Every structure is written in C-alpha cells, then in structure tokens.
Amino acid sequence: MGWHEVAGADALRDGEAIGVTVDGHPIALCRSGGELHALHNMCTHQFALLSDGYVEDGCIECPLHQGRFDLRTGAPLCAPVTEPVRIYAVKTEDGKVYVELGD
C-alpha cells in the first residue's frame, strides 16, 4: 500500500497525538520523547479514539478506561486492555511525516 503523507513534521509537540485517516484506516499519530509513532486509532478494549488519550513516557492511554499501550510495539500495558493495537511504520522526509499502511 506504500507510504502516505499525513502531516508536517512539526505538526505535533512532544506528548501530543492527532487522529488522521489514511485510505479509510483511522490512525493516531503521536510524538513521545521526540519520536513519532503511528498506531491504529481505536482502543482494542472498547470503542474509543486513542488520539483523544494521554501520551507520556512512550505510552498512550485510552481516554475511556485508562488502559495503556506501548507506542513502539502496540502491546497492552495495563488493564482493562488485553489485546495489542496495530502499529505502523513512520518516517519523515523534507519536513513531512509519512505512514506506511503495509499489507
């Protein structure tokens, strides 16, 4: 599916997340510790947008029940979430952020 431009490289401050849609896929784009991350924007526990959650220390917290996911791996870190969230590759080029959807 290739790389898709989703934002300017300076669109996010550290600790922020925004929701974007790429080819119908809801994606949360986050910056934590100076690094950009992209993951599926729906919590695996219950319908909630992760981009509305809290980003800190390499994690994103679901705004609904405070379950947390690792931004690098998508792994669940605390209850009530038990299923990982899908992550996507991210790169920056020429001041733009790109996300790869994969297969």
N, C-alpha and C positions, 0 to 999 in steps of 0.2 A: 504494500500500500504506500510505502515511501514516507518521506519527510514532509511535514505540513507546517507552514508558518503560523504561529499562534499569538505572538506578542512581540513588543520591543524588548530588548534585553534589560532595559531599565524600568520596565513596567511594574516590577514588584520590589518592595523593600524587604529586608530580612524579617521573617515572621509573618509574611502575608501569603494569602492564597487567593486565586481568582478562578472562576469557572469559565471554561471555553468549550465549544462544541466543534469537533473535527469529524467530518463525514458521518454525522449522526451519533458520534461517540462523546458522551459527557466526560470531560477531563478536568481535574483540579490541577492547576499549575501553582507550585509553591516555591518559596525561597526560604531556606533554613541554613544557617551557618555559611551564608554566601553562595551556597549551591542551589541550582534549580532542580526541581523534581516534578514529575508528572505521574498522576495515578487516576484510576477510574474515579469519577466524582460521586459515586453512590456508595454509601456505607453498606457493608455486607450483612449487617445485623438487621437494619430496618431502613426504610426509605428516608434518607437524609443526605443533603449535599455536603460533602466533606469540605468543599471550598468555603462553606459558611462556618467551618470549625476553627480551632485554635492551632497555630503552628509554633512549635518550640522544640529545641533540642533534637532535631531530626525526626520528629513525630508530627502527626496531625491528629487532632482529637475531634471525633464526631460531635456535632453540636446537639444531638438529640439525647444520647445516653452516655456521653463521655468515654466511649471506647476509643482506644488509640491504635494507630497504625504506624509502622516504621516507614519513613518516606523512601528509603533506599530499596527495601525488599517487598513492601506491602504487607508484611507479616503483622498479625494482630498482637498487641502488646498487653492488653488487659480486658477483662470482662466489661461489657457483655459480648464484645466481638470475638468470634472464634475462627472465622474464615478470612483468609488474606484478601486484599484488594489488588487488582491488577495494576502493575506499574508499566510505564512507557519510557523509552529512551528519549533523552532531551539533549539538544546541542544548541550552541549559539554561534552565529556567523554574521559578520557585518552588522552587528547591533540588533539582530533579530533572533528570536527564540523559535526553535523548530521541535516538533514532537513526531516520533515515528510510531505509527499505529501497529506495525508488524502484520502478521497473518491473522 
